[in-house]
């Protein structure tokens, strides 16, 4: 790519992102994280339906591909902590003890019961005060098609238009580095009207290679967002420490229109005091035309002595992030209604 072409590409991505979110950036954007996962088992149809009816701006869920090329919704690339898979398929674990989604067909996955997330013993709830861990309800692992049918149906029946944020989990685990995964994802999205940068849809991943593949090889202009943490086991060759630097954010702006950093990456000494001091990450991201969507706001993980609304103040009023992923969309929506006069639905 020539230097001129690269510059033009950066400008176009920035304008696309800002144009698509011109109304959204006036007030904070609330993203329901895995649906209403503070109240219902994450990444399930009932969690997303519950989250939808709390009316956030977007709903975020995670995707993986099955052995037979179908896309399903699940947070991890394996199903150990959020289904009864250990009871149904006790002998299918790999050497690391996990049973991976891409080792199972869709028919096999449809035999499972989805449930509240557990810890590594598969019994103890990850969040004890949330929905009980139970196999007594017929909750299944949904496909991407089923999830989008639900959301578009709710759009019609409620008159709302709630967007979707879709995370491609661990594309590097596939033999083709997730290329078929990405192609299939775009095909499914297009079936439900999510075709380009004008769609109320973002695709994000921790893996920059898959985002670049979508942009440069598949020639899609769907809105892309680079997720960032300090360490991601599925992407061992990615140096995330460089991504939120001036140079790193400039590079991200060549292929994505947004960045999703963990909270601790946008504050100085996050969680050590109530005096939240932002670092330069959000400012530098905005300088490069990137929106910033921080994650994840949940009551169980609040820093000591800090309330939900106080952390929202730090994120939106101090750090100036554009959006927050939250397990409690209702609390996020109520915060925006109470603190931003321009809020309207």
BAKOL-761692 format. One record per residue (C-alpha): x, y, z. Coordinates in nm, 3 decimals. Example, Ala and Ser with C-alpha at 12.3 -4.5 7.8 and 13.67 -1.06 7.14 Angstrom:
X->1.230; Y->-0.450; Z->0.780
X->1.367; Y->-0.106; Z->0.714
END
This chain:
X->0.000; Y->0.000; Z->0.000
X->0.141; Y->0.343; Z->-0.096
X->0.188; Y->0.617; Z->0.159
X->-0.085; Y->0.828; Z->-0.004
X->-0.327; Y->0.535; Z->-0.011
X->-0.260; Y->0.464; Z->0.356
X->-0.329; Y->0.825; Z->0.452
X->-0.652; Y->0.825; Z->0.250
X->-0.751; Y->0.498; Z->0.417
X->-0.702; Y->0.642; Z->0.766
X->-0.909; Y->0.949; Z->0.681
X->-1.190; Y->0.736; Z->0.534
X->-1.202; Y->0.506; Z->0.836
X->-1.212; Y->0.801; Z->1.075
X->-1.493; Y->0.972; Z->0.880
X->-1.688; Y->0.647; Z->0.855
X->-1.663; Y->0.586; Z->1.228
X->-1.743; Y->0.942; Z->1.326
X->-2.019; Y->0.968; Z->1.072
X->-2.179; Y->0.645; Z->1.185
X->-2.167; Y->0.751; Z->1.549
X->-2.222; Y->1.128; Z->1.508
X->-2.543; Y->1.116; Z->1.714
X->-2.410; Y->0.858; Z->1.958
X->-2.106; Y->1.058; Z->2.066
X->-2.319; Y->1.343; Z->2.204
X->-2.419; Y->1.126; Z->2.497
X->-2.264; Y->0.810; Z->2.646
X->-2.329; Y->0.483; Z->2.466
X->-2.438; Y->0.189; Z->2.680
X->-2.356; Y->-0.161; Z->2.559
X->-2.534; Y->-0.454; Z->2.722
X->-2.247; Y->-0.697; Z->2.781
X->-2.347; Y->-1.054; Z->2.683
X->-2.705; Y->-0.933; Z->2.719
X->-2.823; Y->-0.864; Z->3.073
X->-2.561; Y->-1.097; Z->3.217
X->-2.589; Y->-0.957; Z->3.570
X->-2.936; Y->-1.110; Z->3.582
X->-2.945; Y->-1.406; Z->3.342
X->-2.697; Y->-1.663; Z->3.206
X->-2.462; Y->-1.478; Z->2.969
X->-2.474; Y->-1.498; Z->2.590
X->-2.809; Y->-1.679; Z->2.585
X->-3.131; Y->-1.583; Z->2.410
X->-3.299; Y->-1.500; Z->2.742
X->-3.007; Y->-1.285; Z->2.855
X->-3.009; Y->-1.086; Z->2.531
X->-3.388; Y->-1.054; Z->2.537
X->-3.369; Y->-0.931; Z->2.896
X->-3.092; Y->-0.692; Z->2.803
X->-3.281; Y->-0.565; Z->2.502
X->-3.583; Y->-0.471; Z->2.715
X->-3.358; Y->-0.254; Z->2.932
X->-3.300; Y->-0.053; Z->2.612
X->-2.925; Y->0.002; Z->2.591
X->-2.782; Y->0.140; Z->2.266
X->-2.613; Y->-0.188; Z->2.174
X->-2.601; Y->-0.551; Z->2.280
X->-2.267; Y->-0.731; Z->2.273
X->-2.220; Y->-1.106; Z->2.240
X->-1.939; Y->-1.345; Z->2.157
X->-1.907; Y->-1.588; Z->1.867
X->-1.721; Y->-1.907; Z->1.779
X->-1.743; Y->-2.155; Z->1.491
X->-1.842; Y->-2.519; Z->1.523
X->-1.671; Y->-2.816; Z->1.361
X->-1.928; Y->-2.807; Z->1.081
X->-1.894; Y->-2.437; Z->1.012
X->-2.186; Y->-2.290; Z->1.207
X->-2.151; Y->-1.980; Z->1.426
X->-2.269; Y->-2.005; Z->1.786
X->-2.284; Y->-1.762; Z->2.075
X->-2.057; Y->-1.831; Z->2.373
X->-1.806; Y->-1.627; Z->2.567
X->-1.524; Y->-1.880; Z->2.569
X->-1.383; Y->-2.087; Z->2.283
X->-1.480; Y->-2.388; Z->2.494
X->-1.804; Y->-2.460; Z->2.680
X->-1.682; Y->-2.593; Z->3.016
X->-1.782; Y->-2.305; Z->3.242
X->-2.120; Y->-2.213; Z->3.095
X->-2.288; Y->-2.542; Z->3.000
X->-2.330; Y->-2.900; Z->3.124
X->-2.086; Y->-3.025; Z->2.860
X->-1.872; Y->-3.220; Z->3.109
X->-2.171; Y->-3.439; Z->3.189
X->-2.287; Y->-3.483; Z->2.829
X->-1.946; Y->-3.540; Z->2.666
X->-1.712; Y->-3.651; Z->2.947
X->-1.446; Y->-3.792; Z->2.714
X->-1.407; Y->-3.514; Z->2.459
X->-1.162; Y->-3.288; Z->2.642
X->-0.829; Y->-3.198; Z->2.487
X->-0.502; Y->-3.235; Z->2.676
X->-0.564; Y->-2.903; Z->2.855
X->-0.892; Y->-3.039; Z->2.998
X->-1.120; Y->-2.815; Z->2.791
X->-1.386; Y->-2.919; Z->2.540
X->-1.362; Y->-2.678; Z->2.247
X->-1.650; Y->-2.548; Z->2.039
X->-1.472; Y->-2.625; Z->1.713
X->-1.441; Y->-2.991; Z->1.813
X->-1.820; Y->-3.025; Z->1.817
X->-2.087; Y->-3.008; Z->1.549
X->-2.387; Y->-2.782; Z->1.592
X->-2.610; Y->-3.086; Z->1.652
X->-2.382; Y->-3.193; Z->1.937
X->-2.383; Y->-2.846; Z->2.088
X->-2.761; Y->-2.829; Z->2.068
X->-2.778; Y->-3.120; Z->2.313
X->-2.623; Y->-2.901; Z->2.585
X->-2.789; Y->-2.688; Z->2.850
X->-2.649; Y->-2.339; Z->2.897
X->-2.628; Y->-2.212; Z->3.252
X->-2.475; Y->-1.945; Z->3.473
X->-2.096; Y->-1.923; Z->3.455
X->-1.899; Y->-2.128; Z->3.708
X->-1.544; Y->-2.128; Z->3.834
X->-1.288; Y->-2.390; Z->3.729
X->-1.453; Y->-2.663; Z->3.938
X->-1.765; Y->-2.636; Z->3.715
X->-1.981; Y->-2.614; Z->4.027
X->-1.907; Y->-2.293; Z->4.217
X->-2.079; Y->-1.986; Z->4.069
X->-1.839; Y->-1.727; Z->3.928
X->-2.073; Y->-1.464; Z->4.076
X->-2.257; Y->-1.612; Z->4.377
X->-2.527; Y->-1.343; Z->4.394
X->-2.635; Y->-1.386; Z->4.035
X->-2.875; Y->-1.632; Z->3.873
X->-2.833; Y->-1.982; Z->4.022
X->-2.624; Y->-2.245; Z->3.845
X->-2.889; Y->-2.489; Z->3.727
X->-2.957; Y->-2.733; Z->3.445
X->-3.330; Y->-2.735; Z->3.524
X->-3.421; Y->-2.478; Z->3.259
X->-3.415; Y->-2.564; Z->2.888
X->-3.169; Y->-2.290; Z->2.794
X->-2.957; Y->-2.376; Z->2.493
X->-2.646; Y->-2.242; Z->2.324
X->-2.783; Y->-2.016; Z->2.049
X->-2.660; Y->-1.974; Z->1.694
X->-2.581; Y->-1.632; Z->1.552
X->-2.885; Y->-1.668; Z->1.325
X->-3.113; Y->-1.730; Z->1.622
X->-2.970; Y->-1.432; Z->1.811
X->-3.019; Y->-1.195; Z->1.520
X->-3.371; Y->-1.323; Z->1.451
X->-3.451; Y->-1.244; Z->1.815
X->-3.303; Y->-0.894; Z->1.802
X->-3.462; Y->-0.798; Z->1.471
X->-3.792; Y->-0.936; Z->1.597
X->-3.769; Y->-0.722; Z->1.909
X->-3.682; Y->-0.421; Z->1.694
X->-4.010; Y->-0.473; Z->1.510
X->-4.228; Y->-0.543; Z->1.813
X->-4.091; Y->-0.260; Z->2.029
X->-4.016; Y->0.005; Z->1.767
X->-3.658; Y->0.036; Z->1.891
X->-3.342; Y->-0.012; Z->1.689
X->-3.078; Y->-0.158; Z->1.918
X->-2.741; Y->-0.225; Z->1.761
X->-2.517; Y->-0.529; Z->1.790
X->-2.151; Y->-0.566; Z->1.882
X->-2.011; Y->-0.902; Z->1.781
X->-1.685; Y->-1.042; Z->1.915
X->-1.489; Y->-1.297; Z->1.709
X->-1.332; Y->-1.522; Z->1.972
X->-0.991; Y->-1.676; Z->1.912
X->-0.982; Y->-1.680; Z->1.530
X->-0.618; Y->-1.788; Z->1.540
X->-0.717; Y->-2.131; Z->1.678
X->-0.858; Y->-2.238; Z->1.341
X->-0.634; Y->-2.398; Z->1.081
X->-0.706; Y->-2.114; Z->0.836
X->-0.659; Y->-1.849; Z->1.110
X->-1.034; Y->-1.783; Z->1.118
X->-1.080; Y->-1.679; Z->0.757
X->-1.385; Y->-1.899; Z->0.701
X->-1.516; Y->-1.786; Z->1.040
X->-1.497; Y->-1.422; Z->0.928
X->-1.653; Y->-1.492; Z->0.587
X->-1.944; Y->-1.682; Z->0.742
X->-1.995; Y->-1.412; Z->1.004
X->-2.030; Y->-1.143; Z->0.737
X->-2.269; Y->-1.361; Z->0.536
X->-2.493; Y->-1.415; Z->0.838
X->-2.486; Y->-1.047; Z->0.932
X->-2.583; Y->-0.946; Z->0.580
X->-2.891; Y->-1.172; Z->0.594
X->-3.029; Y->-0.953; Z->0.874
X->-2.937; Y->-0.617; Z->0.723
X->-2.594; Y->-0.559; Z->0.878
X->-2.398; Y->-0.506; Z->0.558
X->-2.178; Y->-0.197; Z->0.584
X->-2.063; Y->0.102; Z->0.787
X->-2.417; Y->0.243; Z->0.792
X->-2.542; Y->-0.064; Z->0.979
X->-2.587; Y->-0.040; Z->1.355
X->-2.326; Y->-0.311; Z->1.399
X->-1.966; Y->-0.336; Z->1.518
X->-1.739; Y->-0.638; Z->1.483
X->-1.457; Y->-0.657; Z->1.735
X->-1.175; Y->-0.896; Z->1.820
X->-0.856; Y->-0.912; Z->2.022
X->-0.689; Y->-1.047; Z->1.709
X->-0.576; Y->-0.765; Z->1.477
X->-0.505; Y->-1.012; Z->1.196
X->-0.871; Y->-1.108; Z->1.158
X->-0.984; Y->-0.745; Z->1.157
X->-0.730; Y->-0.663; Z->0.885
X->-0.843; Y->-0.970; Z->0.691
X->-1.203; Y->-0.849; Z->0.702
X->-1.105; Y->-0.503; Z->0.582
X->-0.834; Y->-0.572; Z->0.327
X->-0.908; Y->-0.923; Z->0.198
X->-1.284; Y->-0.942; Z->0.230
X->-1.316; Y->-0.571; Z->0.140
X->-1.587; Y->-0.517; Z->0.399
X->-1.655; Y->-0.170; Z->0.537
X->-1.851; Y->-0.297; Z->0.836
X->-1.735; Y->-0.109; Z->1.145
X->-1.438; Y->-0.281; Z->1.312
X->-1.309; Y->-0.237; Z->1.667
X->-0.980; Y->-0.355; Z->1.816
X->-1.019; Y->-0.506; Z->2.164
X->-0.724; Y->-0.455; Z->2.399
X->-0.612; Y->-0.617; Z->2.723
X->-0.268; Y->-0.671; Z->2.872
X->-0.261; Y->-1.044; Z->2.796
X->-0.484; Y->-1.260; Z->2.575
X->-0.397; Y->-1.634; Z->2.572
X->-0.565; Y->-1.685; Z->2.233
X->-0.332; Y->-1.424; Z->2.076
X->0.013; Y->-1.504; Z->2.221
X->0.200; Y->-1.327; Z->1.941
X->0.027; Y->-0.989; Z->1.987
X->0.207; Y->-0.723; Z->2.192
X->-0.085; Y->-0.538; Z->2.349
X->0.146; Y->-0.306; Z->2.544
X->0.213; Y->-0.118; Z->2.220
X->-0.146; Y->-0.089; Z->2.103
X->-0.248; Y->0.200; Z->2.329
X->0.058; Y->0.413; Z->2.256
X->0.049; Y->0.706; Z->2.014
X->0.199; Y->0.489; Z->1.739
X->-0.018; Y->0.188; Z->1.823
X->-0.343; Y->0.382; Z->1.811
X->-0.240; Y->0.541; Z->1.484
X->-0.187; Y->0.191; Z->1.343
X->-0.525; Y->0.073; Z->1.473
X->-0.692; Y->0.368; Z->1.299
X->-0.576; Y->0.234; Z->0.961
X->-0.804; Y->-0.071; Z->0.986
X->-1.056; Y->-0.005; Z->1.266
X->-1.281; Y->0.280; Z->1.372
X->-1.272; Y->0.206; Z->1.743
X->-1.080; Y->0.054; Z->2.031
X->-1.214; Y->-0.147; Z->2.327
X->-0.970; Y->-0.124; Z->2.622
X->-1.017; Y->-0.273; Z->2.967
X->-1.083; Y->-0.008; Z->3.234
X->-0.746; Y->-0.048; Z->3.398
X->-0.573; Y->0.050; Z->3.075
X->-0.722; Y->0.401; Z->3.061
X->-0.655; Y->0.515; Z->3.418
X->-0.339; Y->0.574; Z->3.618
X->-0.332; Y->0.314; Z->3.901
X->-0.689; Y->0.205; Z->3.837
X->-0.868; Y->0.078; Z->4.147
X->-0.613; Y->0.205; Z->4.398
X->-0.813; Y->0.513; Z->4.497
X->-1.143; Y->0.689; Z->4.428
X->-0.953; Y->0.973; Z->4.261
X->-0.956; Y->0.827; Z->3.911
X->-0.693; Y->0.991; Z->3.693
X->-0.710; Y->0.917; Z->3.320
X->-0.394; Y->0.853; Z->3.125
X->-0.355; Y->0.967; Z->2.762
X->-0.518; Y->0.665; Z->2.595
X->-0.864; Y->0.811; Z->2.529
X->-0.725; Y->1.146; Z->2.413
X->-0.481; Y->0.979; Z->2.175
X->-0.752; Y->0.748; Z->2.043
X->-0.982; Y->1.043; Z->1.976
X->-0.696; Y->1.228; Z->1.807
X->-0.683; Y->0.937; Z->1.562
X->-1.058; Y->0.939; Z->1.498
X->-1.123; Y->0.628; Z->1.708
X->-1.420; Y->0.581; Z->1.937
X->-1.340; Y->0.429; Z->2.278
X->-1.564; Y->0.165; Z->2.437
X->-1.432; Y->0.059; Z->2.778
X->-1.511; Y->-0.273; Z->2.951
X->-1.655; Y->-0.425; Z->3.168
X->-1.871; Y->-0.247; Z->3.425
X->-2.016; Y->-0.495; Z->3.672
X->-2.119; Y->-0.443; Z->4.034
X->-1.910; Y->-0.737; Z->4.157
X->-1.587; Y->-0.586; Z->4.021
X->-1.622; Y->-0.228; Z->4.141
X->-1.310; Y->-0.093; Z->4.315
X->-1.342; Y->-0.082; Z->4.694
X->-1.563; Y->0.201; Z->4.813
X->-1.671; Y->0.302; Z->4.461
X->-2.033; Y->0.297; Z->4.348
X->-2.158; Y->0.212; Z->3.999
X->-2.243; Y->0.575; Z->3.927
X->-1.907; Y->0.699; Z->4.057
X->-1.724; Y->0.473; Z->3.816
X->-1.954; Y->0.594; Z->3.538
X->-1.857; Y->0.951; Z->3.632
X->-1.489; Y->0.860; Z->3.608
X->-1.536; Y->0.689; Z->3.272
X->-1.764; Y->0.936; Z->3.097
X->-1.682; Y->1.269; Z->3.263
X->-1.313; Y->1.230; Z->3.343
X->-1.176; Y->0.984; Z->3.093
X->-1.428; Y->1.093; Z->2.825
X->-1.487; Y->0.743; Z->2.686
X->-1.762; Y->0.714; Z->2.426
X->-1.917; Y->0.389; Z->2.546
X->-1.913; Y->0.139; Z->2.829
X->-1.984; Y->-0.234; Z->2.824
X->-2.190; Y->-0.324; Z->3.130
X->-2.344; Y->-0.645; Z->3.266
X->-2.634; Y->-0.431; Z->3.401
X->-2.766; Y->-0.233; Z->3.104
X->-3.051; Y->-0.092; Z->3.315
X->-2.805; Y->0.074; Z->3.554
X->-2.610; Y->0.221; Z->3.266
X->-2.923; Y->0.355; Z->3.096
X->-3.050; Y->0.503; Z->3.424
X->-2.712; Y->0.671; Z->3.480
X->-2.722; Y->0.837; Z->3.139
X->-3.083; Y->0.950; Z->3.188
X->-2.993; Y->1.106; Z->3.523
X->-2.667; Y->1.273; Z->3.422
X->-2.699; Y->1.385; Z->3.060
X->-2.977; Y->1.628; Z->2.974
X->-2.949; Y->1.555; Z->2.604
X->-3.042; Y->1.193; Z->2.660
X->-3.337; Y->1.086; Z->2.450
X->-3.467; Y->0.764; Z->2.298
END
